[in-house]
Amino acid sequence: MRLFRPSRLLAVLVVACAVLITLDMRGHASVLRGLGAAVTGPAEHALAAAARPVTGLAGAGDAQSRVRELERRNAQLAAELWAERAAREREERGGAVRAAHPRLGLVTAAVIAARGHTVTIDAGTRDGVAAGMGVVTGDGLAGRVVQAGPAVATVLLPTAPAGGVGVRMAETGEIGTVTGAESGHEGLLRLRLLDADARLAVGQRVETLGSAGWRPYAPGVPVGTVVAVDPPRDPLARTALVRPAAALTRLDVVGVITAAGKGARDDAG
């Protein structure tokens, strides 16, 4: 509640001045000093009391502004540090992928989404990525690009039922194909060798056979390892289950084969 309104205070001061002038003319100096102190003292105290809350509020507002500014700067610094660390970790992982495939020209990309038997990567046509290119991790085959836009691309995983990859057994040289395994064996690959009498055993390694022009698949890329061999029921083929070499459910940074056989490089920077 305001004790003194400006209009009332002004009226009081005017009356006080008139009284003081009259007393001064009559020579009552002591009375003048006492009355002046009596009148101006409370007025000064009232004005000081009215001014203190305003000053306090202004100071509090300045302090809050400084706190908000510090919080904003801290958040910005934390975001910059996180982005720098993420970029450094991605470059390290990309380097590991390139080191695992030194004879392949790769564009590294990060997996940013997954759906069914496909994943989306953050590299596209402006990075040199196109449909029909093979995709690898540091451990082995991750699939092939089936669609590419300017900044992103879709990769079909080898576990897709509709997919098919020509393969060769690393130990024996026997050739065949792998596709996504049937229901009940999700996450595995179904191997079919063309020779029904081919030697097949658990632990044998499966590699890509290779494609014309190394597109989509370069030869010799690890595909997986045999984990179960089927009884010889098919007179035309030997079949088995293969565990993928690449951790397809935990894909992070991958390499798209853009220049197979022309040396390693990273067009994505």
N, C-alpha and C positions, 0 to 999 in steps of 0.2 A: 504494500500500500504506500502511495506517495504522500509524504507529510506536507510538502510545500509544492504548490503549483506555481509555475513561473509568474502568472499574473498577480497572485496574492503576495508572493515574495517581493515583487516590484513595488506594489502598493505600500507594503510595510517599510521598505527602504526609503521611499519618497517621503512618507510621514516622518520617519526618523530623521532624515536630512533637514526637514523643516524645523523640527524641534531643536536639533543641534545648532542650526544657524541662529535661532532665536536666543538660545542660552548663551551662545558665544558672544552675541552682540551685547548681552547684559553682563558679561564678565564672569559667568559661572563656569570657569574652566574645569574645576574638579568635577562638577556635575557633568560637564560635557564629556570628560574622559570616562567617567563611570557609565554614563548612559550609552556612550559609543561602544564600550566593551560589552554592555548588556545586550545591545541590539545586534551588533555585528558578530559577536561570538557564536550565538546559536545559529545565525545564518551561515557562518563559515562551516560549522560542524554539520549542518544539514546538507550543504553543498558537497562537502567532502564525503559524507555518507552516501549521498546519491551517486557520486562519481566512482566509488570503490567497486560496486557490483559490475558496473560497465567495464572497468579496466580488467577485472577478474575474468569476465566472460571473454573479452578479447584475447587475453593471455591463454585461456583454455582452448579457444578456437585455433590459435596459432600452434599450440602444442599438438592438438589433434591432427592438424594439417601436416605437421612434420612427421608424426607417426605414420600417417597414411602414405606419405611420400617414401619413407624408409621401407615400409612394407611392399610398396610397388616396386622399388628398386631391388629389394631382396628377391621378390618373385621373378622379376626379369632376369636377374643374375642366375638364379636356380634353373630357369628354363634354358638359358644359354649354355650353362654347364652340362645339363642333361643332353641337349642337342649335340654338343661337342663330343661327349662321351659316346653317344649312340652312333655318331658318324665314325668315330675311331674304331669302335667295336665292329661296325659293319665292314669297314675297310680291312680289318684284320681277318674277318671271316671270309670276305671275298678273296683275300690273298691266299688263304688256305685252300679255297676251291681251285684257284688258278694253279697253285703249286701241285695239287693232286693230278692236274691234267695239263702238263706243260706243253704238249703238242697241239692243244686246242686253242683257238682264238675265242675268248669268252667275253660276254657282257654280263657283269654281275648285277643281280637284282634281289630285292627283298620280297618275301611272300607277305602280302598284305591282306589276303582274304582266302577262305577255303569253303568249298561247297561240293558235297558229294565226292566224286573222283576228279575234281578239278581244283586248282588254286589260281589266284590272281597275283601277278608280280608287278612291281612298280617300274617296269621298263617297257618301252613300246617301239613303234616304228622310228621315232626320232632318235632312238638310241641304237638303231640298226637291227632291232628284233622284228622277225616276220613269222607268219604261220609256216609250220613245217620244220622248224628248227628244234634240235634236241636240247634237253635241259638236264644238267647234272648237279650233284653236290660233291663235296669232297670225298664221299664214300662211294658214289656210283650214280646210276641212272635215276633221274627224277621224272622223266616224261618227255613230252614234246609240246611245242606251242601249237595251239589249234586256232587261235584268234589273237590279233594284235591291233591295238589302237595307238594313237600318238604317244600316250604316256603309260599305258598298262597293257598287259597281255594275259591270256588265259592258257594255262598249262594242263594238259590231260595226263593224269598219273598212269603208270603202267598197270596199276591194279584195276583200272576200269574194265568191265566185262567186254566192252566194244573195242578195247585197244588190242594191239598185237605188235610184238617186237620180235624181229628175227634175232636168234641167239646162237652161240656156239659154246660147247663145253670146253672150259679152259684146259682140262686134263687130257681129254680124248679127241677134241676137235669135232665131235659130232654136232650137227646143226639141227635146229628146230625153231619153235616159237614159244613165247610165253604170253599169256593173257591174264586178266584178273581171275582169281579162283572163284569157284561157285559158292553159293550160300553155305555157311558153316565153316568156311575157311577165309573169311574176310581178312584183308590185309596181306594175304599171300598171293603168289602167282602160280598158275597152272602151266607146267612145262610139258611140251610134246616134242619128242625127238622123232625124226623121220625114219630112223632105222629101228624097227621093232626088236632087233637083237642087240641093240647098242648096250654097252655096259653102263649101268647107272647105279649110283650109290649115294647114301647120305654123306653130306660134307663136300660134294663136288661143287665147283664154282661155275657160274653161268655168266657169260659176257655177251655184249652186243655183237652181232654178226657184221653189222655195218650196212650202210645204204649207198646207192650210187651218188657220187659227189659228196659223200659223208653227210647227207641230209635226208631224213632227220637225224640218223644215228651214225656216229663215228664208230669204227670197229674197236673192240677191246675194252669198252667201258664196262665196269662191273655191274651186273644186274642183280645177282643174289647168290644164295647157297641152297643146295638141295637139303630139305629137312625131312622129307618122307617120300618113299618110292612106292608107286602103286604096283600091285601084282600084274603080271603080263597078260592082261585080258584082251587088249586090242592087238590084232594080228598085223596092223599096219604102223603102229607107233608105240613108243615107251612113254609113260607119263609119270609125273612126280610133282610134288609141291615144293615151291621155292620161296624162301624168305628174302624180301628185297634187301639189297645192300644199303640203300639209302633209307633213312628214317622218315618215311613218307608222311607220317602223322605229326612230325615235329619239324617240318621244313622251315628254314629261316632264310639264309642267303643262298642263292643258287647261281649257276652260271649257264647262260644261253649260248649254245655253240653257233657262232656267227661266221667263223673263219677257220673251220677245221683244217688242220694240216699246214697252217700258215704262221704258226708261232702264237705264243700267248700274248694277249693284250686285253685291255679293259676300256672299251669305248665309253662306258658309262661314267668314267672318272671316279 
